[in-house]
Amino acid sequence: MDINLTLIGQSIAMFVFVWFCMKFIWPVILAAIEERQEQIAAGLAAAEHGEQKLEQAKAEADDIVSNARTRATSILDQANSLANDIVAEGKSGGMKERERQLTAAKADIEQEANRAREELREQVSAIAVASAEKILQREIDAKTHQDILGKLAQEL
């Protein structure tokens, strides 16, 4: 291989071309590459930050749902307790009312029984007085006395 002027010319052209590229083209390409790397890094950081925010939001949502379930359970328990109290109050009130009505009914029955006894006494007294009058109006003999007592027994 021979070194001739063409080889030297091509070498000079190559050095000029490399120098030109390094002076004017290479810095623009490097700046574009660095800018793109910064954009990618910012995008990755934003994505990571977004993932963290998403995880925090999920955790907060889970807490809110858990609190809501707890609160709903508490409200249901309170409602059931209140319903049981109302039912117990109703039973208690019903029992008191039943006792009151039972006492009133017993008192009415007792009054009716007393009235019936009183009427029976009055009737027995009237019958006894009527029997005594009949006995006194007639002569007293055993047969008449027996007849009067028989009639008295039939009337009772």
Contacts in CASP RR format, 6 or more apart in sequence:
PFRMAT RR
TARGET T0000
AUTHOR 0000-0000-0000
METHOD contacts of the structure
MODEL  1
MDINLTLIGQSIAMFVFVWFCMKFIWPVILAAIEERQEQIAAGLAAAEHG
EQKLEQAKAEADDIVSNARTRATSILDQANSLANDIVAEGKSGGMKERER
QLTAAKADIEQEANRAREELREQVSAIAVASAEKILQREIDAKTHQDILG
KLAQEL
124 156 0 8 1.000
127 152 0 8 1.000
127 155 0 8 1.000
127 156 0 8 1.000
128 152 0 8 1.000
131 148 0 8 1.000
131 151 0 8 1.000
131 152 0 8 1.000
134 148 0 8 1.000
135 145 0 8 1.000
135 148 0 8 1.000
138 144 0 8 1.000
138 148 0 8 1.000
END
